[in-house]
Amino acid sequence: MAIELGLSTFGCIGILEELYRRGALTDLKDAYADLLNQNIRLDPITLNKSLRSFGFTGL
């Protein structure tokens, strides 16, 4: 799917970041929270670095 969308980034966090940059995802923090609520494992350090890089507070 990532390749079909023209994304060169792989990994859940990287793909969501790119979709957010392109405007295809309107709320990055909610997207991460949804994944965590579905018991998807995301590295908390990487996740919080990602959020801070876009001006959000951590989860």
ZIPE-V122352 format. One record per residue. N is the residue number from 1. RES is the residue in one letter. OMEGA is omega in whole degrees, -180 to 180 (none if undefined). NEAR is the number of other C-alpha atoms within 10 Angstrom. Layout:
[[N RES OMEGA NEAR] [N RES OMEGA NEAR]]
This chain:
[[1 M -179 7] [2 A -180 14] [3 I 179 9] [4 E 179 7] [5 L 180 9] [6 G -180 8] [7 L 178 13] [8 S -179 11] [9 T 177 14] [10 F -177 12] [11 G -174 9] [12 C -178 14] [13 I -180 19] [14 G 179 16] [15 I 179 17] [16 L 176 21] [17 E -178 19] [18 E 177 17] [19 L 177 17] [20 Y 178 16] [21 R -178 13] [22 R 179 10] [23 G 179 10] [24 A 178 10] [25 L -173 14] [26 T -179 12] [27 D -177 11] [28 L -178 19] [29 K 177 18] [30 D 178 12] [31 A 177 15] [32 Y -180 20] [33 A 178 13] [34 D 179 12] [35 L 179 13] [36 L 179 13] [37 N 177 10] [38 Q 179 9] [39 N 172 9] [40 I -178 12] [41 R 176 10] [42 L 178 13] [43 D -176 9] [44 P 179 11] [45 I 179 10] [46 T -180 12] [47 L -178 17] [48 N 174 16] [49 K 178 14] [50 S -180 20] [51 L -180 19] [52 R -179 12] [53 S 178 11] [54 F 176 13] [55 G 177 9] [56 F 170 13] [57 T -180 12] [58 G 177 13] [59 L none 12]]
